[in-house]
Amino acid sequence: MELFGISPQELIVVAVVAVIVFGQRLPQVAGEAAATVQKLKRALNDLRRESGIDNEIRNARREIETNVVRPLREVDVAGTVRREVRTAESEIQGALATPASSPSAPPVAAADATPPAPAEPQAPRDPNPG
């Protein structure tokens, strides 16, 4: 079990060193340290209150909640995806059900039709006729 990221063994070492360094004055020094920490906390709280940063943070959180978080909660992603998939599926089924015929497409030749005969080659012309 750690306290402030310090293991119990480290806490014991710190306590022993504090007793050795401060000796009989340890309770007095600890009280002064605690008073100093309290003064720093009060000064920080006063600074935050005077600067208005708390109000700004509160307003920013409220604005984010209103403009981002709530609309995201209202979005039904799964339902939207389901609807899109159903629409695409019905379009595909409709396309498969109706034959694709285009008026500009050439007619399909029968399998037993004979191919056209190749054109006969023509003799080359003489560039200097006589």
C-alpha positions in Angstrom: 0.0 0.0 0.0 1.5 3.3 -1.1 0.7 6.8 0.2 1.4 9.6 -2.3 3.5 7.2 -4.3 5.8 6.5 -1.3 6.1 2.9 0.0 5.8 2.2 3.7 9.6 1.5 3.9 10.4 4.9 2.4 8.0 6.6 4.9 9.8 4.9 7.8 13.2 6.1 6.4 11.9 9.6 6.1 10.5 9.5 9.7 13.8 8.2 11.1 15.8 11.0 9.2 13.3 13.6 10.5 13.7 12.5 14.1 17.5 12.5 13.7 17.6 15.9 12.1 15.0 17.7 14.1 15.1 15.7 17.4 13.1 17.4 20.1 11.9 20.2 17.8 10.1 17.8 15.4 6.5 18.6 16.6 7.2 22.3 16.4 8.7 22.0 12.9 5.8 19.8 11.7 3.3 22.4 13.1 5.1 25.2 11.3 5.2 23.2 8.0 1.4 22.5 8.3 0.7 26.2 9.0 2.8 27.2 5.9 0.9 24.7 3.7 -2.4 26.2 5.0 -1.3 29.7 4.2 -0.3 28.7 0.7 -3.7 27.0 0.2 -5.5 30.1 1.3 -3.4 32.3 -0.9 -4.1 30.1 -3.9 -7.8 30.1 -3.2 -7.8 33.9 -2.9 -6.0 34.2 -6.2 -8.4 31.9 -7.9 -11.4 33.8 -6.5 -10.0 37.2 -7.4 -9.0 36.3 -10.9 -12.4 34.8 -11.7 -10.8 31.7 -13.2 -13.2 29.4 -11.3 -16.2 31.2 -13.0 -14.5 30.9 -16.4 -13.8 27.2 -15.9 -17.4 26.6 -14.7 -18.8 28.5 -17.8 -16.5 26.6 -20.2 -17.7 23.3 -18.7 -21.3 24.3 -19.0 -20.8 25.4 -22.6 -19.0 22.1 -23.5 -21.8 20.1 -21.8 -24.5 22.1 -23.7 -22.8 22.2 -27.2 -20.9 18.9 -27.3 -21.8 16.3 -24.7 -25.6 16.5 -24.9 -25.8 16.4 -28.7 -23.5 13.4 -28.7 -25.8 11.6 -26.3 -28.7 12.3 -28.6 -27.0 10.7 -31.6 -28.2 7.2 -32.3 -25.3 5.9 -34.2 -26.4 2.3 -34.2 -29.9 3.2 -35.5 -28.5 5.4 -38.2 -26.2 2.6 -39.4 -29.0 0.1 -39.3 -31.2 2.4 -41.5 -28.4 3.0 -44.0 -27.7 -0.7 -44.3 -31.4 -1.5 -44.8 -31.6 1.2 -47.5 -28.5 -0.1 -49.3 -29.8 -3.6 -49.0 -33.1 -2.8 -50.5 -31.5 -0.8 -53.4 -29.2 -3.8 -54.1 -32.2 -6.2 -54.1 -34.1 -3.9 -56.4 -31.2 -3.6 -58.8 -30.9 -7.4 -58.9 -34.6 -8.0 -59.4 -35.0 -5.8 -62.4 -32.9 -6.7 -65.6 -30.5 -4.1 -66.7 -31.5 -3.1 -70.2 -30.3 0.0 -71.8 -31.9 1.4 -75.0 -28.5 2.4 -76.4 -26.8 -1.0 -75.8 -26.4 -3.2 -78.9 -28.6 -6.3 -79.0 -27.0 -9.4 -77.7 -26.0 -11.8 -80.5 -27.3 -15.3 -80.5 -24.7 -18.0 -79.6 -25.1 -19.8 -83.0 -24.8 -16.6 -85.1 -21.9 -16.7 -87.6 -19.3 -13.9 -87.4 -19.1 -11.4 -90.3 -16.6 -12.3 -93.0 -13.4 -10.4 -93.0 -13.0 -7.6 -95.5 -10.9 -8.5 -98.6 -7.6 -6.7 -98.8 -7.2 -4.1 -101.5 -4.2 -3.8 -103.7 -2.0 -0.8 -102.9 -2.3 2.2 -105.3 0.6 3.4 -107.4 1.5 6.9 -106.3 2.8 7.8 -109.8 0.2 6.7 -112.3 1.6 6.9 -115.7 
